[in-house]
Amino acid sequence: MLFGVFLSEAQQIDIVDFKSLQTQLVILPDSAKVYGTVNYAFEILKNTDSIYIDAINMKFSEVFIDNKKVAFHNDLKKVWLKSSFKKNEVYNLTLKYVAYPKKALYFVKHNNDWQIWTQGQGKYTSHWLPSIDDMNDKMEFDLSIRYDKTYEVIANGKLTHKKINDSTVQWHYDMQKPMSSYLVALAIGKYNKKELTSTRGIPIELYYYPEDSSKVEPTYRYTKEMFDFLEKEIGVPYPWQSYKQVPVKDFLYSGMENTSLTIFSDDFMIDKMSFIDKNYVNVNAHELAHQWFGNLVTETDGKHHWLQEGFATYYALLAERAIFGDDYYYWQLYTYTQELLAQEKANQATALLDPKASSTTFYKKGAWALHMLKEKVGDRCFKKAVKNYLEKYAFKNVTTKDFITVVETVSGQDLTAFINQWLLSKVLPVDAMYVSLFKNALIKDYEAINCNIDDCKKSFQKPFPLELKKK
């Protein structure tokens, strides 16, 4: 019998609320193995006879609820727990498990040493940690990881203490606030670090390979400035205890905004000469902005993905504007326009609220939508609305309606036309975009010259001139 068939008519989040998770993990790279003990605290919202934990291809040796063995069924996708769960009761679950993850936890060799890192975006954390894939069920995660004492072990939250053994170290990391499981992360490798402190006193740890000491400054350039800028611009203090950034080899993307721990591709570790051609500034700002937009408030589902990627793209651009100036800001918006027009010409455009929209739509059309919304309601109302939105839905999940309702309340404006034009239509409001772009003299002059050569809306733009990047 398969436990939990009742869930076909109701999501599990309506039945159980997972509050916290504490882990004691051991990672063995030579066998690509992780094992350990997981302790959950959860509250039952409705009487039920079964609940589940997401667990991909894991084996369980012991399963206890409140220190008593409980019947369970493991279908290699979920472990189903059978008991008489009573409404409003809080239970403690203990799982002992072993996993050989094929996704989400990766084992890579760097300079003949192991490097281990996670990438849980989507629903992948359950490949290495028994967890809840549903991003709508947020909980506090505390990770304790035992590993070779010659390595650094980095995870979400604040390092509270280390227990040093003969050949290993047990690293204990504490999170104080809840988050979705896809944001749980760890990185293990041979690292040094540079430590900064934000103006408000948040510790910022910048990791690097021992041989890359000369690359630290150009790679992490402007980190503190952007951190302080975003806190001030957003109007809500950075919501976590610390912030860490770690480069890894063979990363799947440019970077990933795990809560308080950004992991990024070591291709961005560059020297001062390379900074001109390729640098980490935009990725740095983008993943940092996600600590508010995506981590503090999280979409309910993919339909509202722009609330994460559009916001992170927009606020990263604002942070760069503070460093490089207005011409840079408008030039980036201009290049976004060309990419969006090319997508539309290829008949690949979608509405911003289409869950199958492209990254170009979620990121760049999302950023444009926020730029135009600020112009519509005014800078003061926009900032107040964003602040109210983040404070109201802190550590919760959100929809586009939640955000728009806050903006309408603050501004006193009916945003129906904005919604129809920017969120529901797949057609770009090109004329309105160019009216906004032409507020910048550089763009206006460039278009005037370019249109004499070719159709300005079809031209492919060259990289932004370096001399204009300096404010």
Sequence and secondary structure as in RCSB ss.txt:
>XXXX:A:sequence
MLFGVFLSEAQQIDIVDFKSLQTQLVILPDSAKVYGTVNYAFEILKNTDSIYIDAINMKFSEVFIDNKKVAFHND
LKKVWLKSSFKKNEVYNLTLKYVAYPKKALYFVKHNNDWQIWTQGQGKYTSHWLPSIDDMNDKMEFDLSIRYDKT
YEVIANGKLTHKKINDSTVQWHYDMQKPMSSYLVALAIGKYNKKELTSTRGIPIELYYYPEDSSKVEPTYRYTKE
MFDFLEKEIGVPYPWQSYKQVPVKDFLYSGMENTSLTIFSDDFMIDKMSFIDKNYVNVNAHELAHQWFGNLVTET
DGKHHWLQEGFATYYALLAERAIFGDDYYYWQLYTYTQELLAQEKANQATALLDPKASSTTFYKKGAWALHMLKE
KVGDRCFKKAVKNYLEKYAFKNVTTKDFITVVETVSGQDLTAFINQWLLSKVLPVDAMYVSLFKNALIKDYEAIN
CNIDDCKKSFQKPFPLELKKK
>XXXX:A:secstr
  TTGGGGGS GGGTEEEEEEEEEEEEEGGGTEEEEEEEEEEEESS EEEEEEE TTEEEEEEEETTEE EEEE 
SSEEEEEEEE TT EEEEEEEEEE  SSSEEEEEETTEEEEEE  TTTTGGGTS B   TTS BEEEEEEEEETT
SEEEESSEEEEEEE SSEEEEEEE  S B GGG  EEEES EEEEEE TT  EEEEEE GGGGGGHHHHSTTHHH
HHHHHHHHH S   SS EEEEEETT SSSEE  TTEEEEEGGG   TTGGGT  SHHHHHHHHHTTTBTTTEEES
SGGGTHHHHHHHHHHHHHHHHHHH HHHHHHHHHHHHHHHHHHHHTT    TT TT  HIIIIIIHHHHHHHHHH
HH HHHHHHHHHHHHHHTTTEEE HHHHHHHHHHHH    HHHIIIIII SS  HHHHHHHHTTSHHHHHHHHHH
HHHS TTT       GGGG  
